[in-house]
Amino acid sequence: MINIHHDHSKDISATVELVEKLTPFVTFITAPPDTRFYLYINGHSYCYLVRSGICKVYHRNDELLLGTLLVPGIIGISAILPVEAGLFIQTHSTSEIATISTVQVRQLIAENNLWELLASHVSRVTSRLYTINTYFNVSSAYEITRIQLLELMSEPPEYKNNVSAAHYVQQKTSLSRSSIMKILAQLKKGGYIRIENGILMEIYHLPLKY
């Protein structure tokens, strides 16, 4: 299951504790930037524990960015997402990651009675997935851009301060770069946001409609 950054609606302590409980049973490796880890390999599902670094979660078919994994984070622990979902994570920075099959991690959860932590983690992530799904149902290019700018502001500083606002919105949506740049220029001119060298520095106010 995905544990994506920006979910402040529910307490993340269960996820953090779950990672801590599972850490003694796995081996972490140091993965360089741009390393990919797939949730399904040759028909088998895998779980990844991320202890440090920045990892982005993508939809495999169109390489659409879904979000940034919260650290410490877990992805693939419940294996409820079908192979067709085509999800994978890609390191944005040097990261510490442990790989374990979903079958093995579920055995560890049973042996160590971690079901309550798992349930809390899954509940929080399910809420986040629902929120992401609602993003795809907004109608206008401005509404889509507005949502992604708010998402960008809640990204880790080491990521947010090194990615242009236009690129961030483009990799998370199907909008053209020209339409994104036009909206950003209008928002900047209207005093709604502050952008320096393409980096979103501050949001003053983003109206629901524009």
VODREN-368711 format. One line per field, with one value per residue: residue number from 1; x, y, z of N, C-alpha, C in turn. Coordinates in Angstrom, 3 decimals. Layout:
<sites>
nr [NUM / ...]
n.c1 [X / ...]
n.c2 [Y / ...]
n.c3 [Z / ...]
ca.c1 [X / ...]
ca.c2 [Y / ...]
ca.c3 [Z / ...]
c.c1 [X / ...]
c.c2 [Y / ...]
c.c3 [Z / ...]
</sites>
This chain:
<sites>
nr [1 / 2 / 3 / 4 / 5 / 6 / 7 / 8 / 9 / 10 / 11 / 12 / 13 / 14 / 15 / 16 / 17 / 18 / 19 / 20 / 21 / 22 / 23 / 24 / 25 / 26 / 27 / 28 / 29 / 30 / 31 / 32 / 33 / 34 / 35 / 36 / 37 / 38 / 39 / 40 / 41 / 42 / 43 / 44 / 45 / 46 / 47 / 48 / 49 / 50 / 51 / 52 / 53 / 54 / 55 / 56 / 57 / 58 / 59 / 60 / 61 / 62 / 63 / 64 / 65 / 66 / 67 / 68 / 69 / 70 / 71 / 72 / 73 / 74 / 75 / 76 / 77 / 78 / 79 / 80 / 81 / 82 / 83 / 84 / 85 / 86 / 87 / 88 / 89 / 90 / 91 / 92 / 93 / 94 / 95 / 96 / 97 / 98 / 99 / 100 / 101 / 102 / 103 / 104 / 105 / 106 / 107 / 108 / 109 / 110 / 111 / 112 / 113 / 114 / 115 / 116 / 117 / 118 / 119 / 120 / 121 / 122 / 123 / 124 / 125 / 126 / 127 / 128 / 129 / 130 / 131 / 132 / 133 / 134 / 135 / 136 / 137 / 138 / 139 / 140 / 141 / 142 / 143 / 144 / 145 / 146 / 147 / 148 / 149 / 150 / 151 / 152 / 153 / 154 / 155 / 156 / 157 / 158 / 159 / 160 / 161 / 162 / 163 / 164 / 165 / 166 / 167 / 168 / 169 / 170 / 171 / 172 / 173 / 174 / 175 / 176 / 177 / 178 / 179 / 180 / 181 / 182 / 183 / 184 / 185 / 186 / 187 / 188 / 189 / 190 / 191 / 192 / 193 / 194 / 195 / 196 / 197 / 198 / 199 / 200 / 201 / 202 / 203 / 204 / 205 / 206 / 207 / 208 / 209 / 210]
n.c1 [0.851 / 0.409 / 2.218 / 1.962 / 3.440 / 2.322 / -0.038 / -1.815 / -4.079 / -4.531 / -3.012 / 0.414 / 1.869 / 1.467 / 2.412 / 5.112 / 5.868 / 5.381 / 7.301 / 9.570 / 9.224 / 9.498 / 12.020 / 14.280 / 14.160 / 14.810 / 17.040 / 18.674 / 19.583 / 21.710 / 20.436 / 21.098 / 20.210 / 17.393 / 16.865 / 14.787 / 12.049 / 9.928 / 6.532 / 5.500 / 7.089 / 7.768 / 5.298 / 5.202 / 4.589 / 6.027 / 7.275 / 8.376 / 10.510 / 11.256 / 13.778 / 15.257 / 15.819 / 14.438 / 11.694 / 9.771 / 6.444 / 5.096 / 2.708 / 2.824 / 2.150 / 1.793 / 3.706 / 2.970 / 3.296 / 2.414 / 2.894 / 5.000 / 6.850 / 6.323 / 8.750 / 9.856 / 8.737 / 6.345 / 5.612 / 3.533 / 2.815 / 0.330 / -0.576 / -2.955 / -3.450 / -3.913 / -1.886 / -2.184 / -2.280 / 0.242 / 2.297 / 5.270 / 8.236 / 10.592 / 13.813 / 14.585 / 16.597 / 19.653 / 18.860 / 17.793 / 16.747 / 14.779 / 14.021 / 11.403 / 9.473 / 5.935 / 4.549 / 6.336 / 6.500 / 3.929 / 3.847 / 5.646 / 4.214 / 2.080 / 3.408 / 4.491 / 2.365 / 1.312 / -0.951 / -2.746 / -1.272 / -0.817 / -3.438 / -4.092 / -2.220 / -2.968 / -5.545 / -5.028 / -3.586 / -5.429 / -7.270 / -5.714 / -5.355 / -7.943 / -8.231 / -6.360 / -7.603 / -9.865 / -8.701 / -8.353 / -10.793 / -11.464 / -12.388 / -11.298 / -8.261 / -7.051 / -8.028 / -6.855 / -4.146 / -4.038 / -4.510 / -2.216 / -0.188 / -0.630 / -0.074 / 2.617 / 3.720 / 3.712 / 5.602 / 8.755 / 11.301 / 13.857 / 13.231 / 11.148 / 12.401 / 14.030 / 12.820 / 11.115 / 8.072 / 6.430 / 7.347 / 6.806 / 3.971 / 3.386 / 4.409 / 2.682 / 0.214 / -1.932 / -1.708 / -0.627 / 2.640 / 2.642 / 0.079 / 0.216 / 2.337 / 1.189 / -0.912 / 0.571 / 2.011 / -0.064 / -1.023 / 1.205 / 1.487 / -0.875 / -0.343 / -0.782 / 0.942 / 4.439 / 7.146 / 10.430 / 12.986 / 11.661 / 11.012 / 8.611 / 8.046 / 6.320 / 2.858 / 0.311 / -2.450 / -4.824 / -7.427 / -10.533 / -11.678 / -10.615]
n.c2 [-1.190 / 2.290 / 4.903 / 7.963 / 11.175 / 14.279 / 13.676 / 14.861 / 14.407 / 12.279 / 10.665 / 9.873 / 8.233 / 5.466 / 4.330 / 5.041 / 3.624 / 1.052 / 0.707 / 0.832 / -1.495 / -3.475 / -3.128 / -4.556 / -6.994 / -6.787 / -5.842 / -2.927 / -1.101 / 1.222 / 3.264 / 4.862 / 8.092 / 8.098 / 5.379 / 2.621 / 0.878 / -1.772 / -2.684 / -5.114 / -7.994 / -10.264 / -11.488 / -11.622 / -9.947 / -7.138 / -5.494 / -2.342 / -0.703 / 2.492 / 4.264 / 6.603 / 9.544 / 10.716 / 9.557 / 9.029 / 8.293 / 6.578 / 6.134 / 3.440 / 2.977 / 5.452 / 6.902 / 8.822 / 11.084 / 10.386 / 11.144 / 11.937 / 9.747 / 9.436 / 9.698 / 7.982 / 5.383 / 3.103 / 0.938 / -1.184 / -3.051 / -4.230 / -5.289 / -4.965 / -3.576 / -4.025 / -5.744 / -4.390 / -1.757 / -0.838 / 0.432 / 2.102 / 2.979 / 5.623 / 6.697 / 9.953 / 11.157 / 10.040 / 7.146 / 5.124 / 1.916 / -0.978 / -4.201 / -6.537 / -9.470 / -9.363 / -11.481 / -12.422 / -10.173 / -10.031 / -12.357 / -11.687 / -9.657 / -11.084 / -12.868 / -11.110 / -9.780 / -7.355 / -6.334 / -4.284 / -1.930 / -2.128 / -1.919 / 0.721 / 2.100 / 1.362 / 2.440 / 5.203 / 5.559 / 4.724 / 6.773 / 8.813 / 7.928 / 8.134 / 10.893 / 11.619 / 10.473 / 12.101 / 14.369 / 13.909 / 14.310 / 16.942 / 19.806 / 22.051 / 23.424 / 25.301 / 24.619 / 22.119 / 22.817 / 24.512 / 22.733 / 21.133 / 22.965 / 23.562 / 21.054 / 20.916 / 22.835 / 21.487 / 19.570 / 17.929 / 20.233 / 19.901 / 18.755 / 20.325 / 22.803 / 22.370 / 21.789 / 22.883 / 24.744 / 24.482 / 22.117 / 20.276 / 20.330 / 19.497 / 16.854 / 15.563 / 15.718 / 15.801 / 18.093 / 20.560 / 21.998 / 24.659 / 25.625 / 25.387 / 27.133 / 29.537 / 29.834 / 29.973 / 32.318 / 34.192 / 33.962 / 34.772 / 37.409 / 38.433 / 38.512 / 36.329 / 34.230 / 33.589 / 33.245 / 32.290 / 32.091 / 29.968 / 28.383 / 27.613 / 29.752 / 30.874 / 30.824 / 33.044 / 33.389 / 31.327 / 31.464 / 29.611 / 29.541 / 30.865]
n.c3 [0.000 / -0.601 / 0.887 / 0.905 / 0.709 / 2.153 / 3.465 / 5.920 / 7.251 / 8.945 / 11.746 / 11.483 / 13.041 / 13.385 / 11.027 / 11.166 / 13.481 / 12.609 / 10.614 / 12.241 / 13.804 / 11.887 / 10.861 / 12.104 / 10.791 / 8.157 / 5.444 / 4.735 / 1.832 / 0.110 / -2.223 / -5.276 / -6.800 / -9.085 / -9.200 / -9.790 / -8.276 / -8.470 / -7.755 / -8.482 / -9.626 / -12.036 / -11.532 / -8.779 / -5.684 / -4.039 / -1.109 / 0.036 / 2.262 / 3.210 / 4.593 / 4.589 / 2.551 / -0.630 / -2.308 / -5.189 / -6.227 / -8.911 / -11.578 / -13.572 / -16.360 / -17.777 / -16.591 / -14.728 / -12.124 / -8.848 / -6.243 / -3.386 / -1.389 / 2.029 / 4.570 / 7.479 / 5.319 / 3.789 / 1.129 / -0.762 / 1.135 / 1.620 / -0.729 / -2.168 / -4.405 / -7.878 / -10.373 / -12.719 / -11.962 / -12.030 / -10.443 / -9.332 / -7.492 / -7.531 / -6.836 / -5.849 / -4.601 / -3.003 / -1.256 / 1.543 / 1.344 / 1.899 / 0.717 / 0.617 / 0.208 / -0.245 / 0.831 / 2.779 / 4.488 / 5.453 / 6.944 / 8.971 / 10.185 / 11.213 / 12.964 / 14.801 / 15.785 / 14.607 / 13.515 / 14.230 / 13.916 / 11.190 / 10.202 / 10.920 / 9.414 / 6.778 / 6.714 / 6.814 / 4.447 / 2.539 / 2.731 / 1.706 / -0.933 / -1.852 / -1.803 / -3.771 / -5.983 / -6.238 / -7.217 / -9.904 / -10.934 / -11.168 / -13.121 / -14.690 / -16.174 / -14.560 / -11.972 / -11.629 / -11.703 / -9.503 / -7.336 / -7.525 / -7.035 / -4.367 / -3.339 / -3.987 / -2.277 / 0.125 / -0.087 / 0.783 / 1.766 / 0.566 / -1.802 / -2.912 / -3.265 / -5.368 / -7.728 / -10.574 / -10.587 / -12.805 / -14.020 / -12.016 / -11.869 / -14.458 / -14.610 / -12.976 / -14.061 / -16.998 / -18.360 / -20.758 / -21.128 / -21.928 / -21.216 / -18.469 / -17.857 / -18.638 / -16.786 / -14.395 / -14.854 / -14.900 / -12.277 / -10.851 / -11.764 / -10.782 / -8.125 / -6.521 / -6.038 / -5.336 / -7.340 / -8.012 / -10.276 / -11.449 / -9.296 / -6.856 / -4.331 / -2.462 / -1.514 / -1.586 / -1.796 / -3.255 / -5.343 / -5.597 / -8.082 / -11.234]
ca.c1 [0.000 / 1.198 / 2.267 / 2.416 / 3.633 / 1.334 / -1.273 / -1.818 / -5.422 / -4.518 / -1.729 / 1.336 / 2.666 / 1.349 / 3.322 / 6.472 / 6.101 / 5.395 / 8.629 / 10.513 / 9.040 / 9.927 / 13.416 / 15.245 / 14.012 / 15.138 / 18.356 / 18.591 / 20.669 / 21.745 / 20.094 / 21.397 / 19.071 / 16.836 / 16.721 / 13.373 / 11.650 / 8.581 / 5.732 / 5.317 / 8.180 / 7.521 / 4.086 / 5.293 / 4.472 / 7.089 / 7.082 / 9.598 / 10.595 / 12.179 / 14.204 / 15.736 / 15.851 / 13.199 / 11.241 / 8.533 / 5.578 / 4.596 / 1.820 / 3.779 / 1.769 / 2.055 / 4.722 / 2.364 / 3.726 / 1.300 / 3.272 / 6.287 / 6.695 / 6.679 / 9.845 / 9.941 / 7.531 / 6.141 / 4.761 / 3.378 / 2.673 / -0.952 / -0.744 / -4.348 / -3.498 / -3.654 / -0.695 / -2.513 / -2.067 / 1.560 / 2.978 / 6.666 / 8.852 / 11.883 / 14.540 / 14.916 / 17.888 / 20.195 / 17.862 / 17.963 / 15.552 / 14.811 / 13.055 / 10.927 / 8.258 / 4.714 / 4.244 / 7.200 / 6.165 / 2.670 / 4.200 / 6.249 / 3.131 / 1.325 / 4.256 / 4.776 / 1.085 / 1.347 / -2.146 / -3.360 / -0.468 / -1.074 / -4.780 / -4.029 / -1.447 / -3.796 / -6.647 / -4.525 / -3.199 / -6.657 / -7.796 / -4.877 / -5.655 / -9.243 / -7.977 / -5.699 / -8.595 / -10.737 / -7.956 / -8.501 / -12.167 / -11.702 / -12.696 / -10.520 / -6.799 / -6.687 / -8.299 / -5.826 / -2.889 / -4.176 / -4.334 / -0.826 / 0.646 / -0.799 / 0.677 / 4.040 / 4.133 / 3.851 / 6.680 / 9.957 / 12.047 / 14.971 / 12.661 / 10.384 / 13.291 / 14.885 / 12.007 / 10.322 / 6.631 / 5.851 / 7.709 / 6.075 / 2.572 / 3.321 / 4.647 / 1.591 / -1.045 / -1.857 / -1.737 / 0.525 / 3.529 / 2.250 / -1.090 / 0.688 / 3.133 / 0.260 / -1.608 / 1.549 / 2.316 / -1.211 / -1.057 / 2.316 / 1.137 / -1.981 / 0.116 / -1.281 / 2.061 / 5.775 / 8.011 / 11.755 / 13.728 / 10.812 / 10.719 / 7.504 / 8.558 / 5.244 / 1.490 / -0.373 / -3.868 / -5.240 / -8.889 / -11.040 / -11.888 / -9.779]
ca.c2 [0.000 / 3.495 / 5.837 / 9.110 / 12.430 / 15.349 / 13.302 / 15.330 / 14.233 / 11.265 / 10.519 / 8.986 / 7.508 / 4.018 / 3.985 / 5.171 / 2.516 / -0.180 / 0.640 / 0.529 / -2.882 / -4.370 / -2.847 / -5.604 / -8.199 / -6.490 / -5.263 / -1.704 / -0.798 / 2.621 / 3.342 / 6.177 / 8.742 / 7.547 / 3.928 / 2.243 / -0.318 / -2.110 / -3.404 / -6.484 / -8.483 / -11.658 / -12.002 / -11.604 / -8.599 / -6.780 / -4.364 / -1.559 / 0.186 / 3.598 / 4.830 / 7.972 / 9.953 / 11.140 / 8.617 / 9.439 / 7.193 / 6.789 / 5.205 / 2.896 / 3.022 / 6.755 / 7.524 / 9.973 / 11.184 / 10.401 / 11.857 / 11.632 / 8.837 / 9.981 / 8.937 / 6.606 / 5.012 / 1.729 / 0.784 / -2.570 / -3.948 / -4.934 / -5.965 / -4.945 / -2.947 / -5.021 / -5.579 / -3.410 / -0.404 / -0.501 / 1.434 / 1.898 / 4.130 / 6.008 / 7.559 / 11.296 / 11.397 / 8.828 / 6.685 / 3.834 / 1.141 / -2.417 / -4.940 / -7.793 / -9.884 / -9.081 / -12.698 / -12.438 / -9.097 / -10.387 / -13.360 / -10.951 / -8.931 / -12.072 / -13.402 / -10.075 / -9.180 / -5.955 / -6.091 / -2.987 / -0.907 / -2.255 / -1.400 / 2.184 / 2.551 / 1.181 / 3.397 / 6.523 / 5.559 / 4.643 / 8.133 / 9.579 / 7.488 / 8.723 / 12.306 / 11.679 / 10.156 / 13.261 / 15.354 / 13.628 / 14.604 / 18.373 / 20.056 / 23.026 / 23.415 / 26.100 / 23.850 / 21.083 / 23.483 / 25.010 / 21.601 / 20.685 / 23.982 / 23.342 / 19.837 / 21.242 / 23.571 / 20.584 / 18.617 / 18.176 / 21.387 / 19.506 / 18.448 / 21.480 / 23.899 / 21.969 / 21.407 / 24.028 / 24.563 / 24.020 / 20.706 / 19.505 / 20.209 / 18.744 / 15.424 / 14.998 / 15.914 / 15.669 / 19.443 / 20.939 / 22.935 / 26.025 / 26.029 / 25.530 / 28.356 / 30.661 / 29.970 / 30.423 / 33.722 / 34.986 / 33.951 / 35.597 / 38.791 / 38.834 / 38.566 / 35.188 / 33.363 / 34.131 / 32.280 / 32.806 / 31.151 / 28.807 / 27.681 / 28.177 / 30.178 / 31.172 / 30.991 / 34.041 / 33.022 / 30.747 / 31.389 / 28.351 / 29.745 / 31.966]
ca.c3 [0.000 / -0.730 / 2.015 / 0.144 / 1.446 / 2.298 / 4.147 / 7.301 / 7.781 / 9.990 / 12.424 / 10.786 / 14.028 / 13.183 / 9.939 / 11.698 / 14.399 / 11.822 / 10.007 / 13.309 / 14.205 / 10.806 / 10.516 / 12.480 / 9.974 / 6.760 / 5.198 / 3.935 / 0.907 / -0.309 / -3.642 / -5.846 / -7.453 / -10.322 / -9.145 / -9.753 / -7.558 / -8.926 / -6.771 / -8.967 / -10.465 / -12.460 / -10.901 / -7.325 / -5.133 / -3.099 / -0.206 / 0.207 / 3.415 / 2.918 / 5.870 / 4.369 / 1.150 / -1.281 / -3.331 / -5.827 / -6.620 / -10.262 / -12.268 / -14.531 / -17.769 / -18.366 / -15.737 / -14.069 / -10.734 / -7.905 / -5.029 / -2.769 / -0.265 / 3.330 / 5.190 / 6.996 / 4.591 / 3.332 / -0.042 / -1.179 / 2.279 / 1.652 / -2.023 / -2.612 / -5.714 / -8.923 / -11.208 / -13.749 / -11.459 / -12.558 / -9.619 / -8.967 / -6.849 / -8.098 / -5.907 / -6.311 / -3.965 / -2.414 / -0.293 / 2.197 / 1.027 / 2.135 / -0.094 / 1.187 / -0.495 / 0.508 / 1.595 / 3.962 / 5.424 / 6.112 / 7.958 / 10.085 / 10.856 / 11.984 / 14.031 / 15.794 / 16.160 / 14.183 / 12.712 / 14.564 / 13.245 / 9.752 / 9.935 / 11.007 / 8.242 / 5.582 / 6.789 / 6.456 / 3.041 / 1.753 / 2.718 / 0.786 / -2.290 / -2.196 / -2.095 / -5.079 / -6.999 / -6.444 / -7.996 / -11.325 / -11.332 / -11.314 / -14.525 / -15.448 / -16.068 / -13.395 / -10.759 / -11.554 / -11.356 / -8.130 / -6.429 / -7.557 / -6.381 / -2.932 / -3.062 / -4.083 / -1.085 / 1.264 / -0.342 / 1.577 / 1.238 / -0.290 / -3.112 / -3.382 / -3.652 / -6.484 / -8.874 / -11.024 / -10.402 / -14.073 / -14.207 / -11.011 / -12.285 / -15.709 / -14.412 / -12.188 / -14.768 / -18.457 / -18.912 / -21.570 / -20.454 / -22.277 / -20.423 / -17.092 / -17.784 / -18.751 / -15.502 / -13.415 / -15.148 / -14.466 / -10.813 / -10.378 / -12.073 / -9.901 / -6.745 / -5.758 / -5.701 / -5.588 / -8.017 / -8.329 / -11.127 / -11.691 / -8.039 / -6.080 / -3.032 / -1.513 / -1.974 / -0.768 / -1.838 / -4.539 / -5.403 / -6.096 / -9.528 / -11.730]
c.c1 [0.883 / 1.115 / 2.825 / 2.449 / 2.444 / 0.073 / -1.198 / -3.163 / -5.472 / -3.099 / -0.846 / 2.130 / 2.608 / 2.295 / 4.767 / 6.801 / 6.181 / 6.750 / 9.668 / 10.441 / 9.581 / 11.419 / 14.403 / 15.227 / 14.395 / 16.538 / 18.210 / 19.820 / 20.619 / 21.530 / 20.384 / 20.152 / 18.687 / 16.835 / 15.243 / 13.163 / 10.186 / 7.833 / 5.492 / 6.462 / 7.925 / 6.348 / 4.093 / 5.262 / 5.539 / 6.724 / 8.423 / 9.473 / 11.640 / 12.506 / 14.699 / 15.754 / 14.486 / 12.867 / 9.897 / 7.767 / 4.943 / 3.588 / 2.594 / 3.420 / 2.102 / 3.093 / 4.227 / 2.773 / 2.509 / 1.640 / 4.640 / 6.053 / 7.167 / 7.740 / 9.765 / 8.624 / 7.522 / 5.271 / 4.725 / 3.097 / 1.368 / -1.252 / -2.193 / -4.489 / -3.147 / -2.378 / -0.921 / -2.307 / -0.684 / 2.316 / 4.444 / 7.165 / 10.198 / 12.565 / 14.853 / 16.274 / 18.422 / 19.288 / 18.245 / 16.663 / 15.781 / 13.710 / 12.690 / 9.659 / 7.047 / 4.311 / 5.060 / 6.806 / 4.853 / 2.904 / 4.789 / 5.187 / 2.326 / 2.129 / 4.492 / 3.542 / 1.043 / 0.111 / -2.773 / -2.604 / -0.722 / -2.425 / -4.785 / -3.289 / -2.307 / -4.947 / -6.195 / -4.207 / -4.425 / -7.302 / -7.022 / -5.166 / -6.990 / -9.067 / -7.338 / -6.707 / -9.511 / -10.034 / -8.175 / -9.898 / -12.477 / -11.726 / -11.706 / -9.022 / -6.355 / -6.883 / -7.242 / -4.506 / -2.916 / -3.902 / -2.870 / 0.124 / 0.558 / -0.044 / 2.177 / 4.538 / 4.335 / 4.900 / 7.872 / 10.759 / 13.167 / 14.503 / 11.984 / 11.281 / 14.204 / 14.109 / 11.168 / 8.840 / 5.994 / 6.128 / 6.939 / 4.633 / 2.466 / 3.490 / 3.553 / 0.236 / -0.848 / -1.883 / -0.482 / 1.356 / 3.101 / 1.068 / -0.695 / 1.441 / 2.237 / -0.449 / -0.653 / 1.876 / 1.180 / -1.291 / 0.055 / 2.007 / 0.050 / -1.596 / -0.370 / -0.158 / 3.373 / 6.645 / 9.331 / 12.537 / 12.964 / 10.398 / 9.593 / 7.985 / 7.458 / 3.905 / 0.801 / -1.868 / -4.178 / -6.760 / -9.346 / -11.252 / -11.043 / -9.982]
c.c2 [1.235 / 4.340 / 7.129 / 10.377 / 13.366 / 14.935 / 13.701 / 15.086 / 13.198 / 11.129 / 9.506 / 8.107 / 5.999 / 3.551 / 4.008 / 3.989 / 1.191 / -0.372 / 0.241 / -0.951 / -3.858 / -4.236 / -3.949 / -6.830 / -7.987 / -5.900 / -4.056 / -1.573 / 0.689 / 2.668 / 4.745 / 6.803 / 8.036 / 6.022 / 3.588 / 0.936 / -0.592 / -2.946 / -4.851 / -6.842 / -9.962 / -12.289 / -12.024 / -10.162 / -8.371 / -5.537 / -3.661 / -0.666 / 1.240 / 4.300 / 6.272 / 8.267 / 10.388 / 10.155 / 9.075 / 8.209 / 7.506 / 5.716 / 4.720 / 3.141 / 4.346 / 7.546 / 8.850 / 9.970 / 11.290 / 11.167 / 11.431 / 10.785 / 9.503 / 9.095 / 9.085 / 6.154 / 3.565 / 1.755 / -0.689 / -3.542 / -4.740 / -5.674 / -6.002 / -4.290 / -3.973 / -4.723 / -4.474 / -1.964 / 0.092 / 0.528 / 1.075 / 3.136 / 4.376 / 6.978 / 8.895 / 11.713 / 10.058 / 8.404 / 5.341 / 3.049 / -0.342 / -3.069 / -6.246 / -8.191 / -9.612 / -10.286 / -12.733 / -11.368 / -9.382 / -11.464 / -12.683 / -10.207 / -9.886 / -12.558 / -12.394 / -9.287 / -7.677 / -5.560 / -4.721 / -1.842 / -0.924 / -1.645 / 0.131 / 2.765 / 2.486 / 2.170 / 4.784 / 6.603 / 5.484 / 6.025 / 8.993 / 9.215 / 8.061 / 10.189 / 12.463 / 11.438 / 11.337 / 14.328 / 15.160 / 13.966 / 16.102 / 18.712 / 20.946 / 22.898 / 24.213 / 25.316 / 22.765 / 21.690 / 23.965 / 23.890 / 21.190 / 21.702 / 23.848 / 22.082 / 20.133 / 21.946 / 22.659 / 19.499 / 18.914 / 19.315 / 21.006 / 19.091 / 19.679 / 22.591 / 23.562 / 21.469 / 22.612 / 23.715 / 23.999 / 22.536 / 19.819 / 19.274 / 19.320 / 17.242 / 14.754 / 15.111 / 15.668 / 17.035 / 19.726 / 21.968 / 24.378 / 26.502 / 26.227 / 26.840 / 29.593 / 30.906 / 30.492 / 31.900 / 34.628 / 35.076 / 34.818 / 37.080 / 39.312 / 38.891 / 37.418 / 34.274 / 34.112 / 33.017 / 32.959 / 31.741 / 29.845 / 28.057 / 28.380 / 28.482 / 30.361 / 31.250 / 31.953 / 33.692 / 32.484 / 30.621 / 30.043 / 28.399 / 30.928 / 32.129]
c.c3 [0.000 / 0.534 / 1.454 / 0.981 / 1.264 / 3.025 / 5.615 / 7.967 / 8.895 / 10.530 / 11.703 / 11.754 / 13.833 / 12.093 / 10.417 / 12.605 / 13.655 / 11.152 / 11.059 / 13.720 / 13.155 / 10.486 / 10.921 / 11.574 / 8.512 / 6.659 / 4.279 / 3.038 / 0.584 / -1.813 / -4.166 / -6.479 / -8.756 / -10.369 / -9.012 / -8.995 / -7.908 / -7.885 / -7.175 / -9.898 / -10.756 / -11.718 / -9.385 / -6.813 / -4.069 / -2.300 / -0.029 / 1.425 / 3.090 / 4.223 / 5.737 / 2.882 / 0.644 / -2.394 / -3.875 / -6.308 / -7.969 / -10.659 / -13.485 / -15.995 / -18.448 / -17.584 / -15.147 / -12.604 / -9.823 / -6.638 / -4.538 / -1.536 / 1.016 / 3.961 / 6.709 / 6.374 / 4.152 / 2.088 / -0.421 / -0.057 / 2.273 / 0.358 / -2.493 / -3.986 / -6.785 / -9.704 / -12.231 / -13.279 / -11.858 / -11.748 / -9.404 / -8.248 / -7.499 / -7.148 / -6.566 / -5.750 / -3.458 / -1.256 / 0.309 / 2.042 / 1.307 / 1.315 / 0.592 / 0.446 / 0.388 / 1.349 / 2.885 / 4.980 / 6.134 / 7.179 / 9.196 / 10.888 / 11.739 / 13.186 / 15.155 / 16.214 / 15.855 / 13.373 / 12.987 / 13.901 / 11.748 / 9.394 / 9.960 / 9.805 / 6.982 / 5.551 / 6.344 / 4.971 / 2.135 / 1.635 / 1.727 / -0.663 / -2.764 / -2.577 / -3.470 / -6.189 / -7.274 / -7.272 / -9.493 / -11.841 / -11.421 / -12.793 / -15.274 / -15.214 / -14.851 / -12.101 / -10.555 / -11.101 / -9.920 / -7.121 / -6.366 / -6.933 / -4.863 / -2.498 / -3.027 / -2.820 / 0.121 / 1.035 / 0.573 / 0.962 / 0.279 / -1.687 / -3.707 / -3.918 / -4.815 / -7.692 / -9.279 / -10.863 / -11.660 / -14.294 / -13.230 / -11.441 / -13.525 / -15.491 / -13.594 / -12.872 / -16.262 / -19.135 / -19.738 / -20.815 / -20.718 / -21.449 / -18.960 / -16.922 / -17.839 / -17.420 / -14.433 / -13.599 / -14.677 / -12.947 / -10.231 / -10.595 / -11.144 / -8.434 / -5.878 / -5.287 / -5.930 / -6.154 / -8.339 / -9.082 / -11.325 / -10.443 / -7.289 / -4.673 / -1.994 / -2.223 / -1.035 / -0.658 / -3.225 / -4.552 / -5.983 / -7.610 / -9.973 / -13.219]
</sites>
